Amino acid sequence: MAAPKVEQNTPETAVLTARIEDIRHFITMIGRDSRFAAGLWAGIVKGLAIGLFVSFFLVGLKLVMY
């Protein structure tokens, strides 16, 4: 049976591999930040809409009552 082939990394391939992993990490972080920002913005808009609706409803109710 043949001996398993050993793969050796030269300094150049190690630098390229580290750079690729670093780029993948940054892409993942950008995706997480973008997703968080989108969720935060949606929450702010939804809260603003609910607040305006409740405010208009209460003001309208007050105008009708008095």
Buried (B, 14 or more C-beta within 10 A) or exposed (E): EEEEEEEEEEEEEEEEEEEEEEEEEEEEEEEEEEEEEEEEEEEEEEEEEEEEEEEEEEEEEEEEEE
